[in-house]
Amino acid sequence: MEDIKFLDLSKQQKTIEKKLKSNLDKVLYDNKFIMGPEVKELESKLQVYTGSKYCVTCSSGTDALILSLLALNIGKGDIVFCPSFTFPATAEAILMAGAKPVFIDVGKNTFNICHKNLLDSIEKCKKKNLNIKAIMPVDLYGLPANYDKINNIAKIYDLKVIADSAQSFGAVFKNKKVGNLTEITTTSFFPAKPLGCYGDGGAVFTESVKVKEKLESLRAHGKGKGKYDINYMGMNARLDTIQAAVLLAKLEVFDWELKERNRIAKIYLDELSNVFHIPVVPKNTVSAWAQFTLQTKNREKLLNYLKEHKIPAMVYYPKPMHQQAAYKEFNFNENLTVSSDLSRNVFSIPVHAYLTDLQQEFIIETIKKAKKLFL
Ligand SMILES: Cc1ncc(COP(=O)(O)O)c(C=O)c1O
């Protein structure tokens, strides 16, 4: 059996080699490295794919979040609610825009924002007359949050929603794709993401032409009609043409990869449901399975055992945001026990489209053995 990889980008590269090389060659000969035609082509394909109205690509998933906050004029003195159990960029973007995060707990089964905890925190902020502005849910591990509930809460309290869908491109909630589930959605094309490029990249999806136009300006220094008419304080945050060319090649196998990841995840769910606390995929939801994540109280021992058997596993994330040194002062919500527990117990196993049946059987067998031996 070949060595198991946590993510197999080389096998993926072999699958798309021809298209990838011809796309890259074209960019090299055209010399349009900034905002070349591939960027527009990608935006139009992603817009159609997601069913959203507009797609504006940018330099990373982090910048997609910052640009979205700036586009909505969210900044100094404003409060944005986001989960504590997430990748640091979610909180970082809120602070970079000048606003303040209020961390919300997550559900133990879905890893996504807890609606009750969110409502409690909103009420608490309102009592203190804080300037609440937006909710930034995260589709952790590829599972879309419940946007019916989130959009509804946003409507009641007149809040904006910026979905951090860095991990869930391609996922579905009630027959609608991520990108089309709320007013603004951001995603990341970091190489390890469900749709990844060969460097940094990201995108924002929106329903509003005004937001789209502002995003296009903000990602290019806030430019107006002329290149040197500056309308907003902007950023240098465009997607490189070369990355767009890579993504166009990868898009051709993306649906197949998504199906494979769902097939593999289903086998894990069936085989491991009696062994571990498995992730729950709610009805009418299709995950992009950026990660397949289990929970155990004996993580260190299990990770060592997997390592001995050459099975790669990762911990996303070992520390929730409310415990990070940089964010400790943002301790408005003290009820974050699930986030704290998960950060001690979660571990992720390989779930990529190029995992063979034999490799997956070996992973399942080994984990079951570990459970019998010492868990
Ligand atoms: C939930 C989440 N938000 C934001 C980001 C930031 O994306 P990027 O690395 O493209 O800046 C990531 C990437 O890891 C992420 O997982």
The ligand as an SDF file (V2000), in Angstrom:
LIG
                    3D

 16 16  0  0  0  0  0  0  0  0999 V2000
  -12.4330   29.4470    8.6700 C   0  0  0  0  0  0  0  0  0  0  0  0
  -11.3550   30.1630    7.9320 C   0  0  0  0  0  0  0  0  0  0  0  0
  -11.4640   31.4930    7.7470 N   0  0  0  0  0  0  0  0  0  0  0  0
  -10.5410   32.1850    7.0580 C   0  0  0  0  0  0  0  0  0  0  0  0
   -9.4370   31.5680    6.5270 C   0  0  0  0  0  0  0  0  0  0  0  0
   -8.4050   32.3980    5.8450 C   0  0  0  0  0  0  0  0  0  0  0  0
   -8.1590   32.0240    4.5430 O   0  0  0  0  0  0  0  0  0  0  0  0
   -6.7300   32.3260    3.8680 P   0  0  0  0  0  0  0  0  0  0  0  0
   -5.7490   31.3750    4.4370 O   0  0  0  0  0  0  0  0  0  0  0  0
   -6.9860   32.1140    2.4060 O   0  0  0  0  0  0  0  0  0  0  0  0
   -6.3970   33.7430    4.1640 O   0  0  0  0  0  0  0  0  0  0  0  0
   -9.2820   30.1880    6.6760 C   0  0  0  0  0  0  0  0  0  0  0  0
   -8.1050   29.5060    6.1030 C   0  0  0  0  0  0  0  0  0  0  0  0
   -7.4800   28.6600    6.6340 O   0  0  0  0  0  0  0  0  0  0  0  0
  -10.2520   29.4560    7.3990 C   0  0  0  0  0  0  0  0  0  0  0  0
  -10.1570   28.1500    7.5850 O   0  0  0  0  0  0  0  0  0  0  0  0
  1  2  1  0
  2  3  1  0
  2 15  2  0
  3  4  2  0
  4  5  1  0
  5  6  1  0
  5 12  2  0
  6  7  1  0
  7  8  1  0
  8  9  2  0
  8 10  1  0
  8 11  1  0
 12 13  1  0
 12 15  1  0
 13 14  2  0
 15 16  1  0
M  END
$$$$
